[in-house]
Amino acid sequence: MAKNYKAMAAAIPMEDRPISKKNVSGLGNFFGIYGGEHIAATEFVIGATLVTLGVKATDIFIGFFIGNILATLTYALICAPIGVDTRLTLYSYLKKVMGPYMQKIYNIVWGLASIAMAASMLTVSASAVREIFGIKLQTEWYPTDIKFVLVVIVLGIIVTLVAANGFEAVAKFSSVCVPWMIVVFMAGFFVVIPQLIRATGAANLHSFGDFMNLMNTSVWSGAVIKGGQKLTMFHVAGFAWMCNLAYHGGLNDMALFRYAKSPKYGFVTSYGMFIGHFFAWGSAGIMGATASILLNKSLLILDSGAITSAVLGATGLLAVIIAGWTTANPSIYRASLAYETIFTKISPKKVTYGVGAVMTLVGCFPITMNIMTIVNIIVLVVPAIGAIVFAEHWIIPKLGGTRCWASYKGLKINYAGLIAWLLSLAFVSYMTITGTIHSYFLFLPTYLIAMIAYVILALNMGARDDYSAQVEEEKKVMEELEKIQEEEDEEQVNYVSKNPGLQKLAARASYVVLAAFAIFTISVFLGKASVLQWKTYSFPITIVYFVLGGLATYLKYGYAEKEGNVTGAEDLANDL
């Protein structure tokens, strides 16, 4: 009896379908996404923490450069090509590579990691609100003020409701937040450095050499703060590379790159890596060192709210709140996406509510603000799965094996993948306990162990068997699915602004205000305006910018009407 390939195609769940051709996205969306997510609250914490690690400024900047180049290349050469080639999320592709049971195990682990990241951002945002309401500094691992808990709960409810009901709007609004955040991190140089000079009695800057001398003596002096550790340029490079390893080497950003027209879009991540990491970490480090001097308190006990309030006033606090919000939302959304494959009988919205409740509970504990520890745990546990998928997708076929062989074999668990993952975890555990390899270097051998072990095991456990019939069947099913998607695409509609003239006017006005804000920020460094003036006027300027930018965004996306069939790409924010 002939098989009904069209029925088989129609039965494929939406989350397991490749992105259709009409829904690939333009380059601009990737700039917005990678700016919004990587110019974020984590940068305030990471940049300040790096000041405590006993590294000279020269080593910091060189390490940042090397590490972020390697991170960009990993995005562009490992993650983006697989995302474009499969047009699938990692969560869906794992079902084919590792089997449905292993997919669920991984999604549980990754969901917990995403919740931890979102909770950390919630706590960071709460530190800014803490400053506004005069809540005492949270220095213990547990909350010591009920008002802090209440703030976290309120913020958690907001983030959860947005992620469940309006994440797309927030993702679009991030395009408004990103340019403003860049100016705020500019202020970390142009507004904060004059404060640092006055606080330390250093000479004014007349050259790049003067700047580096100030950085080497007053910010990254090479001295280890009590409780810190002595590191080198290579440690900094290792950290910068591994900071987002779960997303690039671990392939979780396949969810984004499946929308890319070309694997070359992976190089767009340099925008996030250098503006969001290199530039923002440096800026946050200067802010942290300066705030520590001004407040006469150790940087190890100051949170992001205390730091930004001391050097940038109300505008700095708002930056922490917004950065935490725009980072927590995609994290909780990713966690929900992962758990939807497990709780299939519960609606996605209810899954998000559940994830949000856990995130809020965890966020009440200030220890979650230690983002460095969370990053270390994530990159040592999660990315080995990315190494296995990379080996499956590119290496196994070149060695005579068949891609997705475990799926064709009907395995619920790809034991070659499971063993390879467990071997990598055993290696990580041993090295962590013995301290033989520093955690900033540990990810690379762990990644290679998982990859090599999987290739050897897979080739000896069935990858080289003949699956030509199954491959041909899947090809026919995918051809039918493509036809179905083409029909569905024809039913989609474009939404165009009802008032494009006003929308463009509001957008251009917001650009003018932002440009004026940037010039005002630079003028402080040039001595044309005072720090006090910047702290006084930057907040109302910010409000005007967001009102105009928000209006332009609403007129473009919220106040719109249908117009014919879809002619452009679907907004990729839906699948962060």
C-alpha positions in Angstrom: 0.0 0.0 0.0 1.4 3.4 -1.1 2.2 5.8 1.8 0.4 9.1 2.0 3.3 11.4 2.3 1.1 14.5 2.4 -0.7 13.2 5.5 2.6 12.3 7.1 3.8 15.8 6.4 0.7 17.4 7.8 1.1 15.4 11.0 4.4 16.9 11.8 4.0 19.3 14.8 4.5 23.0 14.1 7.6 23.1 16.5 9.3 20.3 14.4 8.8 21.9 11.0 11.6 23.7 9.3 11.1 27.4 8.7 9.4 28.0 5.3 11.2 29.9 2.5 9.0 33.0 2.8 9.6 33.3 6.5 13.4 33.8 6.4 14.4 37.1 7.9 16.4 40.1 6.8 19.7 41.3 8.2 18.2 44.1 10.2 16.4 41.8 12.6 19.6 40.1 13.5 21.3 43.4 14.4 18.3 44.2 16.6 18.2 40.8 18.3 22.0 40.5 19.0 22.1 44.1 20.2 19.2 43.7 22.5 20.3 40.5 24.1 24.0 41.2 24.4 23.9 44.8 25.5 22.3 43.7 28.6 22.2 43.6 32.4 24.8 40.8 32.5 27.3 43.3 31.2 26.9 45.5 34.3 27.7 42.5 36.5 30.4 40.9 34.4 32.3 44.1 33.7 32.4 45.1 37.3 33.4 41.6 38.4 36.4 41.5 36.0 37.9 44.4 37.9 38.4 42.1 40.9 40.4 39.5 39.0 43.9 41.0 39.2 44.3 41.6 35.5 46.0 44.7 34.0 44.0 46.9 31.7 46.2 46.0 28.7 45.6 42.3 29.3 41.8 42.9 29.7 41.4 44.7 26.4 43.6 42.2 24.4 41.8 39.3 26.1 38.4 40.8 25.3 39.4 41.2 21.6 40.7 37.7 21.2 37.8 36.0 23.1 35.1 38.0 21.3 36.7 37.3 17.9 36.6 33.5 18.7 33.0 33.8 19.9 32.0 35.5 16.6 33.7 32.9 14.6 32.0 30.1 16.6 28.6 31.7 15.8 29.4 32.2 12.2 31.2 28.9 11.4 29.5 26.4 13.7 26.0 27.6 14.8 24.7 29.6 11.9 25.5 27.0 9.2 23.6 24.3 11.0 20.7 26.6 11.7 20.4 27.6 8.1 20.9 24.1 6.8 18.2 22.5 9.0 15.9 25.5 9.5 15.1 23.9 12.9 15.6 24.8 16.5 18.1 22.7 18.5 15.2 21.5 20.6 13.5 19.9 17.5 16.7 18.7 15.9 17.7 16.9 19.0 14.7 14.6 18.6 16.2 13.4 15.3 19.8 13.2 16.5 19.5 12.1 20.1 16.1 10.5 20.3 12.9 11.8 22.0 14.0 10.7 25.5 17.4 12.4 25.3 15.7 15.5 23.8 13.5 15.8 27.0 16.5 15.3 29.3 18.4 18.0 27.6 15.4 20.3 27.5 15.0 19.9 31.2 18.6 20.8 31.8 18.6 23.7 29.4 15.3 25.0 30.8 16.8 25.1 34.3 19.8 27.0 32.9 17.5 29.5 31.2 15.5 30.0 34.3 18.7 30.6 36.3 19.8 33.2 33.8 16.4 34.9 33.8 16.3 34.9 37.6 19.8 36.5 37.7 18.5 39.3 35.4 15.5 39.8 37.6 17.7 40.2 40.7 19.9 42.6 38.8 16.9 44.7 37.8 15.7 44.6 41.4 19.0 46.0 42.6 18.2 49.2 40.6 14.6 49.4 42.0 16.2 48.8 45.5 18.1 52.0 45.1 14.9 53.9 44.2 13.0 52.8 47.3 15.9 52.9 49.7 16.0 49.1 50.3 19.2 48.1 52.0 22.0 46.4 50.0 21.5 42.7 49.8 24.9 41.2 50.7 23.8 37.7 51.9 22.9 34.7 49.6 19.3 35.0 51.0 17.1 38.1 51.1 17.4 40.3 54.2 14.6 42.7 53.4 11.0 41.8 52.7 10.7 44.9 50.5 13.4 43.5 48.2 11.4 40.2 47.9 8.2 42.2 47.0 10.1 44.1 44.3 11.4 40.9 42.8 7.9 39.4 42.8 6.4 42.5 41.1 9.1 42.5 38.4 8.8 38.7 38.0 5.0 39.1 37.4 5.7 41.7 34.8 8.3 39.7 33.0 6.2 36.6 33.0 3.1 38.3 31.7 5.1 39.9 28.9 6.7 36.7 28.0 3.4 34.9 27.9 1.3 37.5 26.2 3.4 40.2 24.5 6.9 39.0 24.0 6.9 40.0 20.3 6.1 43.6 21.1 8.9 43.7 23.7 11.3 42.2 21.2 10.4 44.9 18.7 10.8 47.5 21.4 14.3 46.3 22.0 15.2 48.0 18.7 14.4 51.2 20.6 16.3 50.2 23.7 19.5 49.1 22.0 20.7 52.5 20.7 19.9 54.1 24.0 21.8 51.4 25.9 24.8 52.0 23.7 24.8 55.7 24.7 24.5 54.8 28.4 27.5 52.5 28.1 29.3 55.4 26.3 28.6 57.4 29.5 30.6 54.8 31.3 33.6 56.3 29.5 32.7 60.0 28.9 30.8 60.7 32.1 32.4 58.4 34.5 36.1 58.9 33.6 36.0 62.6 34.7 34.6 61.4 38.1 37.4 58.8 38.3 40.1 61.4 37.6 38.7 63.7 40.3 38.4 60.8 42.8 41.9 59.6 42.2 43.6 62.9 41.6 45.0 61.7 38.3 46.1 64.0 35.5 43.7 64.9 32.7 43.8 62.7 29.6 45.6 64.0 26.5 46.4 60.8 24.7 45.5 57.1 24.4 48.6 56.4 26.5 47.2 58.6 29.3 43.9 56.7 29.1 45.7 53.3 29.4 47.8 54.5 32.3 44.7 55.6 34.2 43.1 52.2 33.4 46.2 50.3 34.6 46.5 52.3 37.8 42.9 52.9 38.9 40.6 50.3 37.2 42.4 47.1 36.2 45.5 47.6 38.3 46.6 43.9 38.4 46.0 43.8 42.2 43.7 41.1 43.4 40.8 42.3 45.6 40.3 40.3 48.7 38.1 37.4 47.7 39.1 37.6 44.0 41.6 35.6 42.1 44.7 36.3 40.0 44.1 35.8 36.3 45.9 36.5 33.0 45.1 37.8 29.5 44.5 34.2 28.4 41.9 33.7 31.2 40.1 36.8 30.0 40.1 35.6 26.4 38.8 32.2 27.5 36.0 33.8 29.5 35.0 36.1 26.6 34.9 33.1 24.3 33.0 30.8 26.7 30.6 33.4 28.0 28.0 32.6 25.3 29.2 29.1 24.5 25.8 27.6 25.2 24.3 29.8 22.4 27.0 29.4 19.8 29.0 26.2 20.4 26.1 24.7 22.2 23.9 25.6 19.2 20.9 27.0 21.1 20.9 30.0 18.8 19.9 27.7 15.9 16.4 29.0 17.0 17.5 32.4 15.6 19.7 31.4 12.7 17.1 29.1 11.2 15.6 32.4 10.0 18.8 33.6 8.4 19.0 33.9 4.6 22.7 32.9 4.7 25.1 31.4 7.2 27.1 34.6 6.8 24.5 36.3 9.1 26.5 34.6 11.8 29.1 37.4 11.5 26.4 39.9 12.6 27.0 38.5 16.1 30.2 40.6 16.2 27.8 43.5 16.9 26.7 41.9 20.1 30.1 40.6 21.0 32.0 43.9 20.5 29.4 46.5 21.4 27.7 44.4 23.9 30.7 42.6 25.4 34.0 44.3 24.6 32.7 47.9 24.9 30.0 47.3 27.6 32.3 45.2 29.8 35.0 47.8 29.7 32.5 50.6 30.4 30.9 48.6 33.3 34.4 48.0 34.7 35.2 51.7 34.8 31.8 52.4 36.4 32.4 49.7 39.1 35.9 50.9 40.0 34.8 54.5 40.2 31.7 53.7 42.3 33.9 51.7 44.7 36.1 54.7 45.2 33.3 57.2 45.5 31.3 55.0 48.0 34.4 53.7 49.7 33.1 50.2 49.6 34.5 47.0 48.1 33.3 46.2 44.6 32.6 42.7 45.8 29.6 43.9 47.9 28.2 46.5 45.5 25.4 45.5 43.2 24.6 47.0 39.8 22.0 49.4 41.2 24.5 50.9 43.7 27.2 51.2 41.1 25.1 52.9 38.4 23.3 55.1 40.9 26.6 56.4 42.2 28.1 57.3 38.8 25.1 57.9 36.4 22.2 58.7 38.7 18.6 57.9 37.8 19.5 57.2 34.1 21.9 54.5 35.2 19.2 52.8 37.4 16.8 52.9 34.4 19.5 51.2 32.3 19.8 48.4 34.7 16.1 47.8 34.9 15.6 47.9 31.1 18.7 45.7 30.4 17.5 43.1 33.0 14.0 43.1 31.5 15.1 42.7 27.9 17.4 39.9 28.8 15.1 38.0 31.2 12.3 37.9 28.6 14.2 35.8 26.0 15.6 33.6 28.7 12.2 32.8 30.2 10.8 32.4 26.6 13.6 29.9 25.8 12.9 27.9 29.0 9.2 27.8 28.1 10.0 26.6 24.6 12.1 23.8 26.0 9.5 22.7 28.5 6.7 22.8 25.9 8.2 19.6 24.5 7.8 17.9 27.9 4.4 19.3 29.1 2.7 18.7 25.8 -0.8 18.7 27.2 -0.5 22.1 28.9 -0.9 25.3 26.9 2.3 27.2 26.1 0.9 30.2 28.1 0.4 28.1 31.2 3.9 26.6 30.8 5.3 30.1 30.7 3.4 31.0 33.9 4.9 28.0 35.6 8.4 28.8 34.4 7.9 32.5 35.5 6.8 31.4 39.0 10.0 29.4 39.4 12.1 32.2 38.0 10.6 34.7 40.4 11.1 32.4 43.4 14.8 31.9 42.5 15.2 35.6 41.8 14.3 36.5 45.4 17.7 35.1 46.4 20.5 37.7 45.8 23.0 34.9 45.2 21.6 34.5 41.7 23.2 37.9 40.9 26.5 36.0 40.7 26.2 35.6 37.0 29.8 34.4 36.6 29.0 31.2 38.6 25.8 30.6 36.6 27.7 31.1 33.3 30.4 28.7 34.4 27.8 26.0 35.2 25.9 26.4 32.0 28.9 26.3 29.7 30.3 23.2 31.4 27.1 21.2 31.3 25.2 22.3 28.2 27.5 22.8 25.2 28.7 19.2 24.9 25.3 18.5 23.3 26.2 21.1 20.7 29.5 19.2 20.0 27.5 16.0 19.5 25.0 17.7 17.1 27.9 19.3 15.2 29.6 15.9 14.8 26.3 14.4 13.7 25.6 17.1 11.1 29.0 17.6 9.5 31.5 14.9 10.6 29.5 11.6 10.5 28.4 12.0 6.8 32.0 12.6 5.8 33.1 9.4 7.4 30.5 7.2 5.7 27.7 7.5 8.3 24.1 8.8 7.9 22.9 11.9 9.5 20.1 11.3 12.0 20.7 7.6 12.0 19.3 7.0 15.5 15.9 8.4 14.3 15.9 6.1 11.2 16.8 3.2 13.5 13.8 4.1 15.7 15.9 4.6 18.9 14.3 6.5 21.8 17.7 7.2 23.1 20.9 7.6 21.0 23.2 5.7 23.4 26.3 6.9 21.6 25.2 10.5 22.3 24.3 9.7 25.9 27.6 8.0 26.6 29.6 10.8 24.9 27.7 13.4 27.0 28.3 11.5 30.2 32.0 11.1 29.4 32.3 14.9 29.0 30.4 15.5 32.3 32.7 13.1 34.1 35.7 14.9 32.7 34.3 18.3 33.8 33.5 17.0 37.2 36.9 15.6 37.8 38.7 18.7 36.5 36.5 21.0 38.6 37.0 19.0 41.8 40.8 18.7 41.3 41.2 22.2 39.9 43.6 20.8 37.3 42.2 23.1 34.5 40.7 26.5 35.2 37.0 26.7 34.4 37.6 29.4 31.7 39.7 26.9 29.7 37.8 23.7 30.6 35.1 24.1 28.0 37.4 23.5 25.0 38.7 20.0 26.0 35.2 19.1 27.2 33.7 20.1 23.8 36.4 18.1 21.9 36.0 15.0 24.2 32.2 14.9 23.5 32.7 15.4 19.8 35.4 12.8 19.3 33.7 10.2 21.6 30.5 10.6 19.8 32.0 10.1 16.4 33.8 6.9 17.5 30.7 5.5 19.3 28.2 6.4 16.6 30.2 4.8 13.8 30.4 1.6 15.8 26.8 1.6 17.0 24.8 2.0 13.7 25.7 5.2 12.0 27.2 3.3 9.0 24.2 1.1 8.4 22.1 1.5 5.3 19.3 3.9 5.8 18.7 4.9 2.1 15.0 3.9 2.2 14.3 6.0 5.2 16.3 8.9 3.8 14.3 8.8 0.6 11.0 8.6 2.5 11.9 11.6 4.6 12.8 13.5 1.4 9.3 12.9 0.0 7.7 13.9 3.2 9.7 17.2 3.3 8.7 17.9 -0.3 5.0 17.6 0.7 5.6 19.7 3.8 7.1 22.4 1.6 3.9 22.5 -0.5 1.8 22.7 2.6 3.9 25.6 3.9 3.6 27.4 0.6 -0.2 27.2 0.9 -0.1 28.4 4.5 2.2 31.3 3.6 -0.4 32.5 1.0 -2.9 32.9 3.8 -0.7 35.1 5.9 -1.1 38.9 5.7 1.1 42.0 6.0 0.3 44.6 8.6 1.1 48.2 7.6 0.9 51.3 9.7 -2.4 53.3 9.4 -0.4 56.5 9.7 3.0 56.0 8.1 3.7 59.7 8.0 3.4 60.1 11.8 5.3 56.9 12.3 8.3 58.2 10.3 8.2 61.6 12.0 8.2 60.0 15.5 11.1 57.7 14.5 13.2 60.5 13.0 12.5 62.7 16.0 13.7 59.9 18.3 16.9 59.6 16.3 17.5 63.4 16.7 16.9 63.2 20.5 19.3 60.2 20.7 22.0 62.0 18.7 21.6 65.0 21.0 21.9 62.7 24.0 25.1 61.2 22.6 26.6 64.7 22.0 25.6 65.8 25.5 27.3 62.7 26.9 30.6 63.4 25.0 30.5 67.0 26.0 30.9 66.0 29.7 34.3 64.4 28.8 35.3 67.5 26.8 34.5 69.8 29.8 31.6 71.5 28.1 29.0 70.1 30.5 29.3 68.9 34.1 28.6 65.5 35.5 25.8 67.0 37.7 24.2 68.5 34.6 24.3 65.1 32.9 22.7 63.4 35.9 20.1 66.0 36.0 19.1 66.3 32.3 19.9 62.8 31.0 16.8 61.3 32.6 14.2 63.6 31.0 16.0 63.3 27.7 15.7 59.6 28.0 12.0 59.8 28.7 11.5 61.9 25.6 13.5 59.5 23.5 11.5 56.5 24.7 8.1 58.2 24.3 9.0 59.0 20.6 10.6 55.6 20.0 7.7 53.8 21.7 5.2 55.8 19.6 7.1 55.0 16.4 7.1 51.3 17.3 3.4 51.3 18.2 2.5 53.0 15.0 4.6 50.6 13.0 3.5 47.4 14.6 0.6 47.9 17.1 -1.5 50.5 15.2 -1.6 48.7 11.9 -4.0 47.1 9.4 -4.0 44.1 7.1 -2.7 44.5 3.5 -2.7 41.5 1.2 -0.4 38.5 1.4 2.9 38.3 3.2 5.7 39.6 1.1 8.4 39.8 3.8 9.9 37.7 6.5 8.1 36.8 9.7 9.6 38.5 12.7 12.1 36.1 14.2 11.5 37.4 17.7 8.7 34.8 17.9 11.2 32.0 18.4 13.9 33.4 20.6 
